[in-house]
Amino acid sequence: MKKLELQDHQVELDSILDHRKRLDDAYERQSKWLEEREFSVIK
């Protein structure tokens, strides 16, 4: 029973970490895009 709980927690943790990585990646892409747009407008 305890082993099953640990496995469930690990699955949930893996899901959270994966979601965080995808959000971080999306944020970086958006930030880079906005920076490029900013510099293209300034030129």
N, C-alpha and C positions, 0 to 999 in steps of 0.2 A: 504494500500500500504506500509506504513512504517513498519507495523507488518510483512509483507511478506519479506521485506528487512532484518529485524532483524533475522528472521528465517533462511534465506539464509546465512547470515553471521555466525550464530551459527552453521549451518551444516558444513560450510567451516572450521570454527575454530575447531570443533570437529574432522574433518578429519585431519587437520594439527597436532593436539595434538596426535591423534592416530598414525599417521605416525611417529612423533617424538619418541613416546614411543617404537614403533617397531624398529626403528633405534638404539635407546639407548640400547634396549635389545640385538639386534644383535651385537652391538659393545662390550657389556659386555661379551657375549658368545665367541666372537672371541678373545678378550683380554685374557680371562681365558684359552682358548685352547692354545694360543701362549705361555702363561706363563707355562702351564703344559709341553708343548713340550720343552721349554727352559730348564726346570729343568730335564726332562728325558734325554736330551742330555748331560747335565753337569755330571750326575751320572755315 
